[in-house]
Amino acid sequence: MLQLQLGADRPPSSASPGGEGMSPTAASKEPKEGSMANSEAQAGALTAAPPPDPACASRLAAACVAAGNFCLDQFLPLILIAMVILGVAWPAPAIAASATPLSEVSVGGIFFITGLGLNAAAVAALLGPRSRWALLAGLIAVLVLTPAAGLALAQLPLQPNEFALGLSLFWAMPTSASAGVMMVAAARGDAPLAVALTVLTNVIGVCTAPFWAAVILGAVVPVDVASLFARLTYTVLAPLAAGWALRTCVRGAPALAARHKLPLRMAQAFLLSLVQWRLMGQNAGTLSRLPGAQLALLCTAVLVAHAALLAACAAAAAALPSALAPGGRKQRTAIAIMSAQKTILLMSAIVVALPQDAGVAPGLLMLPAVLGHLTQTVFDSVLATLWGRRTLRWEAAEEAAAAAAAAAGGAAAAAVAAEAAVVATAVAAAPRWLAALRSLRPSARTTNMTRPEPSAIPPSEVHVTLSTPEGLRLRVPDGTHAV
């Protein structure tokens, strides 16, 4: 009742909260005008805001593109680090994958992709007399000398012992599949020779690596070379031959492989990282219990060993006689870099092919190889760039010296030509000189002088001197007028 009465006492056109006596239409217009004012103020603020700097946007875009290119170029080391950390930090899936043929299938896929990229024509082109000896020297360095030098690494005081054995076994591997060729090109070396060394060492290395594995691991665990080679035959050689046959027999396969080179390389890197993930997860317990000092010592040993190997290979290549390196500096650069580059692909295949009861932890054997691969990728990339700059300076100096020698030779040739022209002019004018000499008389030789008696001076000692227009002076005996 009270509310009704209050409502009744209220006039129909009562004032709203906006003001007394204001009509409902006016009250409804006020909020709209306020919202319009706010929107105008916001629009003014947006208009007054400074526009974005186009230079800053372009720098940001360039940085993003550079980061993407870096990730693509270094996809293999980045994914290797990630999968190793994942296998150690979360080993359960990797241990479960150990019961499956994941590693064997991954290794087969790796070498099938390698076979797709084999270029036999590049090898055949280097069998000429100018490159065959350099190719032979590179094969001996990669497959014989560096593995023999790596035997000393097995005696390093690293704990556990698998670290020293794995580092020694890594030195016995053939050259890297693709990184070595890129580094030789960056160092301005002989890239075709590097391609040929990659193909031949990875094919021949399937036969030599089991022998070196038996030599290195034989002191710890007996290795059956025939059994190991048989396993490598169907995990490495058969996929390699299948990929090469597909490239050779299918029309358009080489162009397709070249067009999709980056995706194939990334797929190969992913398959390799799966192998490392499985091996590291299988030995995660041992790796997690290792002291940090032992891991730091292993990293130091890997870095120092690779630097010493590269320095020794460079010194040996520089000492090669010209008969073994007729291509000069470019061939020596290719031999040095390719001899120090080792592949982790065949190393993974050998470790996977070892029997389960071999008595060595496969993950611990692979860890030095993973660190060695990362070391040679980073270290040699920087060194190859510096090497290439130095080679450019040498080539510029040689070109300048050749240009100076050519200029000096041109000046000498011009001087000889000028002298020849003078001689030719003199020879052509000789008949006129002789005719002029014959027309002379003895009285024309004396001017303002008293003619001596003929009996005082013998005729044979009297000479006539004639200045010709060509600037030559001829002395002719008196009486004979002969030149």
C-alpha positions, 0 to 999 in steps of 0.5 A, a space after each residue: 500500500 505504501 509503495 502504491 501510494 508513493 507511486 501514485 503521488 509521483 507525477 508522470 513526468 517526474 525528473 530522472 536522475 539526470 536532472 529535475 524536469 528533464 524529459 525521458 527523451 532528453 535523458 536517453 540522449 545524454 548517455 548517447 552523447 557521452 558515448 559518442 564523446 568517448 569514442 571520439 576521444 579514443 579515435 583521437 588517441 589512436 590517431 595521435 599514436 605514432 605509426 610503427 617504425 618500418 625499419 624496426 619491422 624489417 629488422 625483426 622480419 630479417 631476424 626471424 628469417 635468419 633464425 629460421 635459416 639457422 634452424 634449417 641449416 643446423 637441424 641435425 645437431 639441434 635435433 640430436 641434442 633435443 633427442 638425447 636430452 629427451 631420452 635421458 630425462 624420460 627414458 620409459 618410452 625409449 626403453 619400451 622402443 628397445 623391444 621393437 626393430 625401431 633402430 634397425 628400420 631407422 638405420 635402413 631408412 638413413 642409408 636408403 636416403 643416402 643411396 638416393 643421393 649417391 652420384 656415381 658420375 661425380 666419382 667417375 669424373 675424378 678417375 682421370 690422371 689429374 684427380 685419381 692420385 688425390 682421390 687415392 690419398 684421401 681414401 688412405 687417409 680416411 680409411 687407414 691412417 686416421 683409424 690407426 691413429 684413433 687406436 691410441 684414444 682407446 687408452 685414454 683414462 676416461 670413466 667409464 671405459 666406454 667413453 674412450 672406446 667410443 671415441 676411438 671407434 668414432 675415428 675409425 668411421 668414414 667421412 661425414 655424409 654431407 657436412 664435409 662437402 659443405 665445409 670444403 666448399 666454404 673453405 674454397 677447396 675441391 668440392 667434386 673431390 669431397 663428393 667422391 671421397 664421401 661416396 667411396 669412403 661410405 661404401 668401402 667403410 661398410 667393409 672396413 669398419 667391422 674390422 676396426 671395431 673388432 680391433 678396438 673392442 676386442 680387448 673388452 668384448 669379442 666381436 665376430 667380424 663376419 656376423 657384424 658384417 652380415 648384419 651391416 649387409 641388410 641394415 646398411 648395404 641393402 638399403 644403400 643399394 636399393 636407394 642407388 638403384 632407384 636413383 639409377 633406374 627410375 627416370 626423374 629420380 635424381 631430379 626429384 631427389 635434388 628438388 627435395 634435398 632439404 626434406 630428405 636431409 631432415 628426414 635422415 636427421 630425424 631417423 638418426 635422432 630416433 636411434 640416439 633417443 633409443 640408445 640414450 634412454 636405454 642407458 639413462 640410469 647410468 648417464 644420470 649417475 655420472 658426475 659432472 666432472 667426468 662429462 666435462 672431461 669427456 667433452 674436453 677430450 673430444 674437442 682436443 682430439 678433434 683439433 689435433 686430428 684436424 691439425 695433423 690432417 692439414 699438415 699431412 695434406 700440405 706435405 703431399 707432393 705435387 704428384 699426389 695433389 696435382 690440383 694444388 691447394 684446393 685438393 689439399 684442402 679437401 683431403 685435410 677437411 674430409 679426413 677429419 670429418 667422421 660420420 655418425 651414421 655408420 657408427 650408429 649402425 655398428 653400435 645397433 648391430 652389436 649383440 645385446 650381451 656384448 658387455 658394453 653399454 651402447 648408449 655410453 659408446 654413442 655419447 662420444 660420437 654424438 659429442 664428436 659430431 657436434 664438435 666437428 659441426 660447430 668447430 669446423 664450420 667456423 674454421 672453414 669460413 676463416 679458411 675460405 677467407 684466407 684462401 681468397 686472400 691468397 688467390 687475390 695475391 696470386 692474381 695480382 702477381 700474375 697480372 704484374 708478371 704479365 704487365 712486365 712481360 708485355 713491357 719487355 715484349 714492347 721493348 723488343 718490338 721497338 728494337 726490332 722496328 729500329 733494326 728493320 728501318 736501318 736494314 731498309 735504309 741501307 741501300 740508300 746509305 750505300 748509294 750516298 757513300 759511293 757518291 762522296 768524294 774525299 774533298 767533301 770530308 775536310 772543311 776549313 782544314 789544310 788538305 794533307 799530302 797524300 803521302 803523309 796519311 795512308 789511305 787505309 786510315 782515312 775514314 768518312 763520317 756520315 750523319 744520316 737522318 735516322 741518327 746512325 753514324 757510319 765510318 767507311 775506309 777511304 778509297 773503298 767506301 765499303 761498310 
